Each structure stands twice: as C-alpha cells, then as structure tokens.
Amino acid sequence: MIQYQEKKMDLVRAFLIFTIGAILYYLLLQWPANNSQSTKEIDTGSFESNIINESKDSLTTFDSAPQEGLSVFKSTENKTNYSDLVVLENNTLKLTLDGNTGRIISSVLKGIKVEKNGQEDLKIFGQLGQSEYFANSGFFTRSKGYLNPNLSLDRSYDADLNTKVFEFSGDSNGLKHFKKITLTEGLFSAIIEDVVSGPLGNTPVEVTPYVVIERGNDETGEGGLAYTYLGPVFSTELERFEKYDFDDIDDEAFKRSSKGGWASLIQHYFLSAWVPDQEKSYLYQARKSSSGNRYSIGYTGVSETLDSANTKISQTNTLYVGPKLPEQLKAIHQDLDLTVDYGFLWWMGKPMYWLLNVGHDLFKNWGLAIIFLTILLKVLTWPLSAAAYKSMGKMRVLQPKLAAMQAQFGDDKQKAAAAMMEFYKKEGVNPLGGCLPMVIQMPFFLAFYWVLMETVELRHSPFFFWIDDLSAKDPYFILPLLNAAGMYFSQKLTPTPANADPMQAQMMKYFPLVFALIFAWFPSGLVLYWLMNMLVTLLQQWWYYRKVLKS
C-alpha cells in the first residue's frame, strides 16, 4: 500500500510536469508569428467567377440554379474588365465597388494600420498573394448565370448626421437592377439592398437571389509554425457556430438549408460576413472552384418568377468586413459574436473579456486592464488555493523533521515511506498540495490565452516603457526573465517532499528556465498576465507560510 501511494505521487508529479509543458508548447504553436494582415493593391483584371450553386442546389425546386459553364464568367479568357469603379466611404470603411459586376473588390479599414506606427491602412478585400478576396450580392438565372448589373451611381446623400446612402441603377439581359448601400459612421458594416425588376418582354424569368464571399486559401499572416483558424464559419438552425474549413470543402461541398443564420469567413482578429433577413429561408453553401485554388462561401434565397404579376424581386443583407468587435457583431446578429472564438472555454472567456473591458474603462490602458483582471481572478480563486498554500507552509515547517526521519531509516525506502505517510496523516499535510495552485491556474490560463488571442483591441496597443504592442512578444525578453525569477523564488518557498524522486526534483529546478524560453515567444500581454499571477502567488505563499510560523 505504501509503495502504491509513493508511485502514485511520483506519477502525479510527472503528469503535472508533462501537462504544463505540453500546454505551453501547444499555445506557442497556436500564436501567430505575424499578426498583421495586409492586402496588396487590387489587380483589376484577374477575377474569375466560381459558381456556388449546381443544378441540385436550389432551395426549393433543386433545378433552378445555373450549371457550371452557364455563367457569364465561364472562362479565364472572359475576365471582367474593372473600368466602372466607385468608392464608398464613411469614417471607418472605404469600399470600392465594381459597377459592372456589383462586387465589392476592396475594403480599407480606416485607422487600423498594417504595421505598428505605419502609414498604410489595413485592407480585407483585395489582392491576397496570387488570388483575390471579394464579396458580392445580386441575382442569377438558370439560362444566363450570374447577372451583371452594369451599375452606375445615381446619387449619394446623407440620410442623417451618421448615415451615408449610395444608390445605383443598371440594366442587363432585359432586366433592370437597383442597389442601395447604407453606411453608418463608426460601424464596419454595410446594409445592402438589391432589386431586380422586369422582365421588359413577355417571357417570365425565374430569378434566384444570392450573396457570396470568394477568396483563395492564401495565408494572411497566419503562416509558419504558428496557426490560427482561417476559413468559413456558418450559423444555421442546426448549429449556431460551425467551422467548415478549406480542407473540409476539398473533401465535400457544404450545403445546408436554414431559416435565418449567417455565413462568414474568419481569420486572426478580422472577418467578413453576410447576414440575411432572419425571417426567410436560405441554402448555405461553400465549395471550391473547379479550376484553381479558390473558394466560395455564401447562400441563396428562394427562387421567384418575374412576370406581369410579380414585377420586382428584392433582397436585403448586411455585410460586415472588419475587426472582431463583439458589440458590433452582436448588434447585427445575436450569434455573430461567436466568431470571436474563445475555444471550448468560451464560457470563461466571455466574462473575462467583459472584465478586461471594465479594466480598460477604469485605467484607459490594456496592460493595466490585464493586471486588473489577473488580480481579480486571483481574488476569486483565493479560497481554492488557500488550503494548498497552508499545506505548503506546514510542509516547509516540517521539512527538518522529515529530513531527520529519512536519515533515520537510511536506505530502507519502504520503512521511510511508511513513516512519512503516517507523519503526513498525523500532521494533516498533503505532500502534493503544492501542485494544486498550478492545476487551478491552467483553465484560467487557457481561457485568458484565447481572450488575448481574439481581442483585437490589444493589437498594436502599448503598455508602458519598452512594451509598445501587447499582442507581440517582448522585444527585450524582460518579462519572460522576470517571470523566471518569480518562479525561482516560488520554488524556494515550495518545499520538496522528502521522498520525492531525485530526477523529478532536478527537473523542477529547470522549470523557470524552460518557462522563460517558451514565454520569450509569447505575446507580451500573456506573459504580463503570468508574471502578475506569479507575483500574487508569491505573496500568497509568503502570507500563509508566515501564518504557519506564528501558529
């Protein structure tokens, strides 16, 4: 029984060491090597259409969507000539719309820079490596494929002090088109209304409304060993938040009918998304082009027939293209803020993000907000760790007696272990109690990691002194070294059980150095959290050790 207890303790220690190291290594691989997202100037002659509907994709009749090859953009030789470009902008967004196709081919996020202290504003839509990234909405027919609206700007006006409206009209294939785009100051979203009317002749025309986001599987700052999710996300009646990445699409196209919902393409810190009228039904789709490494994400509405009794068909959608700001996203759709992905610990991440914002409102500094949240978390978990620190304090006081007991039995490890276990039981001490604080910290550490990972407000945000970007690593590695020093002193206050395995005890001595090397590549905001967590832990250890000495 004694040998079993001893082996159990050794296994627990080894498991904790391995788990903590594995988690830190995993997080290191997860953090992006370069968190800046940039796009080049758009190549106005290189877009190629990708049909998001096949003959069996229609929401209602299963045969109303255009087939591959019927599109008006059916080959690379028939590329669109972007000659009718119109710039739409407010104080947050600058969108470039191609009048010929109706596509939004470029989006500039005003005031959000590509590089820290740089001059160039970040772009989402536009040229990405060898491919293009754009959004479009409109209509298609089975006979003619996607309908080029051939839009011209009729007028732009201010609906009120905060709202800018842009109205376009055009005609093609015997049909008239109208597009209305509404931008609101301070928001990264556009409300887009599309209307098709006609027909001009006597022949009825079946029309299907659609929206699409199209891009290639090009890395945008998420490359190298580090990884963050880049790909489609859907929200439907079946599942509120469903990732369906590019590899999934390679294996099988995504198709799902749903009332309401939304379709999005997310990347680190930023996203684009289409959100439709929630009272209607749609077929959500994602598929790869038959030629080239290009993907289309979007949805189609219910097909309608234009005839003498139904002379106008319209659809209204909201396009979001910008940073992952939970409040703006939730205002568009109650589940759109799920694109701010806190992983499986989202139930901890959301309140942490809220508290982080409370800290920022108080101190007007994201670094101080991290410190505020760290101290608050330590206060909340104090009751959980108090028993462990008391046990550690007792172990430290009893260390001389344990050493004498071990010397008394010499090489007879079995008798020594039995005597020590009896001594632990008599004194009410748990020799593994010192491991508990680290175990308690890990879920909070993981949740906080994902909060920092997804909090775009930390991007390019300074702290003090040499830390000018909390989302980037410490340029001088000062925080990792301070953290290592804190761990060293914490080890000094944490007694090593007399019967501890010598190899494990030796490994523990190198833990501060290992953590310093790993944290050297972590974002400084996360290392700041861990450092403050360590300082509060040291204070707790000292406090309880002092109380044990007095008792």
ABEGO torsion letter per residue (X at the ends): XAAAAAAAAAAAAAAAAAAAAAAAAAAAAABBABABBBBBBBBAAABBBBBABBAAABAAAGAABBBBGABABABAAABBBBABBBBBBBAABBBBBBAAAGBBABBBBBGBBABBGBABBBBABEBBEABBBBBBBEBBBAAAEBBBAGBBBABBBBABAABBBBBBBBBBGGBBBBBBBBBBBGBABBBBBBBBBOBABABBBBBBBBBBBBBBBBBBGABEABBBBBEBBBBBAABABBBBBAAAAAABBBBBBBBEEBBBBBBBGBBBBBBBBAABBBBBBBBBBABEBBBBBEBBBBBBBBBAABABBBBBBBBBBEBBBAAAAAAABAAAAAABBAEAAAAAAAAAAAAAAAAAAAAGBAAAAAAAAAAAAAAAAAAAAAAAAAAAAAAAAAAAAAAAAAAAAEABAAAAAAAAAAAAAAAGBBAAAAAAAAAAAAAAAAAAAAAAAABAAABGBBBBEABABAABBBAAGAAAAAAAAAAAAAAAABBBBAABBAAAAAAAAAAAAAAAAAAAABBAAAAAAAAAAAAAAAAAAAAAAAAAAAX
